[in-house]
Amino acid sequence: MTKRIFRSLCLVAAAVFLLSVVLIMGVLYGYFSRIQQTQLRMQTELAAQGVELAGMDYFDGLEVRDYRITWIAADGTVLYDDSDADTASMENHLRREEVREALDTGFGESHRYSVTLMERSLYAAKRLADGTVLRLAIAQNTILTMMLGMGQGFAAVIVLALLLSVLLARQLSRRIVEPLNGLDLDEPLKNHVYEELRPLLGRLDSQQRQLRDQAELRREFTANVSHELKTPLHAISGYAELIQNGLVRPEDVQPFAGKIYDGAQHMVKMVEDIISLSHLDEGAEDMAFEPVDLYAAAEEALRKLAPVAERAQVALDLAGGPSPMEGIPALLHSIVFNLAENGVKYGRPGGCVWVTASPGPKGGAVLTVADDGPGIPPEQQEHIFERFYRGDKSRGGSVPGTGLGLSIVKHAAEVHGARLELDSAPGRGTRITVFFPSGE
């Protein structure tokens, strides 16, 4: 980065310098050209007065170093020219711009370039009283010739300017990059750097906090999974070891096998829930929204849950009516099933779980699942949607489950942009309402 900044500063400095030189030379050239044109005009006026007073005698003994004087008749023939050329052999000057202008207005000016001589000639002509025209010319170097003539000095200035640009660019690039090299990326907001970097450092700090939170969640998740898997694994291992060593009476083999099966099913359910959560954490991008009836999804979920509810002696009641919405059928089934299953698990024998699916007041749909179980204490209500949270013994310490059901409900609801509402108190059951937005 330092090299790139250094090169950029050097290029900018060189470009500014060269542009400044061109502009200054152009301004100076124009300024001196105007001065030279003014002087030429004055000399022409003076010479014209001399010719009018003395005629051809004015030119006798006249020595002019920088100017060329030409006296032109009204018909364009050359009467006098201070060059060595023969005036009789000179071409007619009537077509010259400055001569025509002088004949028309009394005074004329022009300039012409000579590519071969690399010079510019300035002309000034004045009409005399007798109708003839006196013209003065002066040679002027072009701007390119002037720059070439100043070659040594100009080259020295360029070299000094480039050296100074390199030194300044190196120093500036180091000063610019130095705060960046000293950034403390572990504590981005504690850095004292350019104000323009504040938004970047703020986003970096926010991302680091998120990464730390995610790392902490992963550690907790790993610890919880290990703990939850350890219990059924120990039970399965213990029962299997007793059967293997022949320490179980024949009549107890079947109950022991049943416990092994229950433990294995518990582990299978946990793995399935973990996979579902991982899928939801990734945003369920491979699942497409489609028109679906929430009431039909609830009906299907309760049909699947019916054998479990029957064994727990808990009734299932479905109310409401057709509730069309845009959703992901598999996730809607998961929401209804997990909420109703929780009601069955924590319900009392002879109790009931009420499920209602109905259209929302402003589009979408509303799902309500209520039970007449023990209820949830206020201090636990903010935690029930956390992963592996099971509540205290009075709520469900002895109730089988993975502790992931409500977490799956929360994530599936977030995928749908739905809002969860909990209403519960000890002794009066629990009601969870899911408000699904309209698809518009």
N, C-alpha and C positions, 0 to 999 in steps of 0.2 A: 504493500500500500504506500509506503514511504517513497518508493521509486516512482510510482504512478503520479503521486502528488508532485514530486520533484520535477518530473518530465512536463507535467501540465503547467506548473509555474514557469518553467524555463520557456516553454512554447508561448505562453501568454506574454511574458516579458519581451521575448524576441519579436513577437507580432506587434505589440504596442510600440516598441522602439522603432521598428522599420516603418510602421504606419506614421508615427510621429515625424520621422525623418522625411518621408515623402511629402507629408502635409507642410512641414516647415519649409522644405525646399521649394515646393510649389508656391507658397505664400511669398517667400523671399524673391523668387524669380519673377512673380507677377509685380511685386513692389518695385524692384529695380528696373523692370521693363517699362513701367509707367514713368519712372524718373527719367530713364533714357529717352522715352518718347517725348517727354516734356522738353528736355534739353534740345532734342533734335528740332522740335517745333520753334524754339527760341532762336537756334542757330539759323534756321531757314528764314525767319523773319529778318534777322540782322543781315544775312547775305543778300536777301532780296532788296533791302534798302541800299546796300552797297552797289549792287548791279544797276539799280535804277538811277543812282547818282553818277556812277563812273562808267557804266556800260562794260564793254569788253576789257577796258583798261583795269577793271577791278580784279581781274584774274592774273594780271601781270605780277609776278613775284609772290603770288599767294601760295603759301605752304599749308596744306591741311593733312594732318596725319590720320585721323580716325574717320573723317567724313569723305564721301565722294560727292562732288558737285557736278550737276548736269544742267545746262541751259537749253531749253527746248522751245522751238518755234511753235507758233499757233497751229501749224499744219502737222506737227509731230516730228519734224526733222531735228536732229541734234545740232545745236549751234556751238556748244562747248561741252567738253567732258574732261575732267582732270586725270582720267586714266590714260594709259599709253596708247589706247586704241585710236584708230583713225575715225574721226566723227563722220566722215563721208560714207564710211562702210557700215555704220551702225544702223540698226533697224529703226523703223519709225516707232516713236514712243507714244503715239496718239492713243493706242489701245491700253496703255498702262493705267491701272485703276486710279492711282493717285493723280496722274496727269489729267485724266478725264474729269475727275472730281474737282481739281483745281480750276480747270477751264469753266466748269459749270457753276461752282460756288465761290471760287476765289482761293480756296485752300483745300488740299487733299492729303490723305494719309493712307498708308497700307503697309502690309508686311508679307514677305514671302519666305518659304523654307527652301533650303538647298540640301537635299539628302546626301549628295556626294561630298559637300564641304562640311556637313554636320553643323550648319549655322543658319541663323535667321536674320534676314535683312529688313530693317525698318526704313520706310520712305516717308518724306514730307515734301509737299510741293506747294508753291505759291504762285499765283498768277500776277504778273507785273502789269504796270499801267499800259504798256504797249501790246498786251495780249500774249506775250511769251510767258513761259513757265520756268521758274527756277526750282530745281529739285535737289534735295540733299538725302543721302543714304548713309546708313551706318550698319556695320555688321555686328550681330549679337549672337553669342554662343547659345545653343539650345541647352535645355536643362540637363540632358544626358551628357553633353560635352562639359558642362560645368561640373557635374558630379565626377566625371572621369578626370577632370583637371584637379579636383580635390581628392584624388584617389588615396594618397598616403594618409592625409589627415582624416579622411572619411573612414579608411580601414582601421586606423588607430582608435577612433571613437567607437566603431562597431566592436572591436576586440575588447576594449575596456567595458563597454556596456554589457557584452555577453558574459564577461568574467564576473562583473558585479551581479548580473542576473542569476548566474549559477550559484554564487555565494549566498545571495539572499534567498533563493529558492531552496537551497539545502537547509538553511537555518529555519525558514518558515515551515518546510515539510516536517522537520524534526519536532518543532514546537506544536504543529497540528496533531501529529501522530502520538506524541508523548503521553497525553492524557488517556488515549485509547489503549496504549500498551499497558498502562497502569491500572486498568479497570479491575475492580474486585467483583468477579462474576458470582461469587457466593452471596454477596450483599449488594445487589445492583443499585438500590436506592441510596446507599451511603456514599456513592461516588460523586465527586465534585468535577463535573465535566460540562461540556457545551449544553446549553439549554435545549438545542435541537435534538439531543440524544435522550432527553427525559422520557418522552413517550416510549421509545424503544426499551429503555431500562425498566420502565414500569411494566411493559408487557413481559419482559424477561423475568422480572420478579414474580409476576402473577403466574407465569408458566412454571417457575421453580416451585412455588407454593403448591400448585396443582400436582406437580410431579411428586413432591414430598407427601401430599395427602394420598395420592394414588398408591405410593409405595407403602404408606402406613396401612391403607386399606388392604393391599395385597398381603401384607404380613398378618394382619388380623384374620383375613379370609383364610390364609393357609393354616394358621393356628386353629381356627374354628373347624375347618374341614378335617384336619388331623384329629382333633378332639372328638368330633362327631363320628368319624369313621372308626376310631379306636374302640369305642364301646361295643358296637355290634360285632366287630372283628374279634374282640376278646371273647364275647359270648359264643360266637360261632366256633372259634378255636377250642374253647373249653368244652362245649357240648360234643364236638367232634372227637376230641381227645378221650373223653369218657367212653364214648361208643367204641372207639378204636381199641381201647385197652380192656374192653369187656367188663367195665365197671357198672354198666347199666342193665337193669333187669329187663327181660324181653318186653314186659308190658309197658316199660317207660321209653322204649326206643322211639315209638311213634311220637309221643309228646316232645322228646328231645329233637327229633327230626323236624317237628313243626316249629320249634324255637329257632333252629338253624335256618329254616326256610324264611321265617319272619325277619330274622336279622339280615339275611341276604336281600330280601325284598326292600327292607329299609335302606340298605346301601344302594340298591339299584335306583330307588326313588330319589335318593340324595344326589347321585351322579346325574340323573336326568334333570333334576332341578338346577344343578350347577351348570350343566350344558345350556339349559334354557336361559339362565342369568347371563352367561357369557355371550350368548347370542344377542340378548337384549342390550348388553353393554356396547356391542358393536353397532347398535342402531337397527338391527333387524332389516338390513338393507336389501336382502334377497327376498323379503316378503312384500307383496304388493297389496295396496289398498283396493278394495272392491266393494260394490254394493252388498250389504249384508243386513239381515234382520236380527237385532239383538235379542228379541223374544225367542226366536227359533234357536239361537246359539245358547241361550239360557236353558231352554227346554232340553236340548241335547246334552248339556253338561249335567243337568240334574238326573237325566236318565242314566248316565254313566255312574253317578254318585249314589244312586238309589240302593244298591246292595250294601254299601258301607253304612248308609243312614239306617237301613233296616236292622243291621247287626247292632248298631248303637241305640236302637229304639228311639230314633229322632225322625219326626215327620218332615217332609219337604213340601213346601207350598209355593206354587208359581202363580203370580198374578200379573195383570197388565194386558198388553196386547201388541200387535205388530209394531215394531219400532225400527223402521228402515234408517240406515246410516252408512257412512263410508268407513270401513274398518278392515282389519286383518282377522279372518275367521279363527285361525289357530290361537291368536292372542286373546281374542274375546272369549273363546272357550276356556282358556287358562284363567282369565280373570274371574269368570263366574264360578268355575270349578273350585279354585283355591279359596275364594271367599266363602262359598257354601260349605266346603270341606272343613274350614276352620270353625264354622258355626256348628257343624255336626260333632267335631272333636271336643269342643268345649261346652257343648250343650248337655243338658241333663236328660236322663232316660224319661221318655214321655214328653219331651219338649218338642220344639218345632223350629225350623229355619224358614223364614219367609223371603222369597225372592220376587222382586218386582222389576219388570222391564217395560218402559213406556217412552213415548216420544218426548223430547225436551221442549220446554216452553218457547225457545227461540231456535228450533231446529236441533238436529243431532238426536241424542237419546240419553235416558237416565236409567241407571241400574242401582237398585237398592237391595242389600242383603242384610237381614236382621235375625238375631237369635235371642233366645231367652236364657242364655247361659249366665255365668257368674259376673260378667262385665269386666272392664279393665280399669284399674286404679288410675287416677289422673297423672301421677308421676311416671307411669309406664307408657302412656298413650303416644308420646312423641318418639318412642323407640320401637314400636311394634312392626314398623315397616323396614327395620334394619335387618341385615342378613344374620341368620342364626339366633335372632332374639326370641326367647321362649317365655319370658315373663317369670313370675315367681311360682313357688310350689302351689299356691292356692289357685293360680290361673291355669297352669298346665305343666308343672314339673313332671307329672306322671303321664302326661298325654303324649303318645308317640307322634313323631313328625320330624321333619328336617330343619324347621325354623327358617325355611326359605320361601314358603308359600306367599306371604304378604309382600316380601321383597319383590317376588316375580310380578305380583299384582301392581305394585308401584311402578316398576319399570315398563310393564306392558301398557299401563295407563299413560305414562309419559310419551311412549311411542305414538299414541293416539292423540296426544295433546289434551288428555282428559284431566279433570280435577277430582281429587279424593276428599271426602268429608267424613269425619269420624264422630260418632255420638255414642258415648258409653259411660257407664258409671257402675261401681260395684253393686250387685244385687238386682240390676234392672236390664241386663243384657247389653248387646252391642249392635249398633247399626252403622254400616259403611255404605256410603252413596258415591257412585261414580258418575260424573257429569261429562258426557262425550260431546264435543263441539260439533256444529254442523260442518259439512264438507265444503261449504261455499267459501 
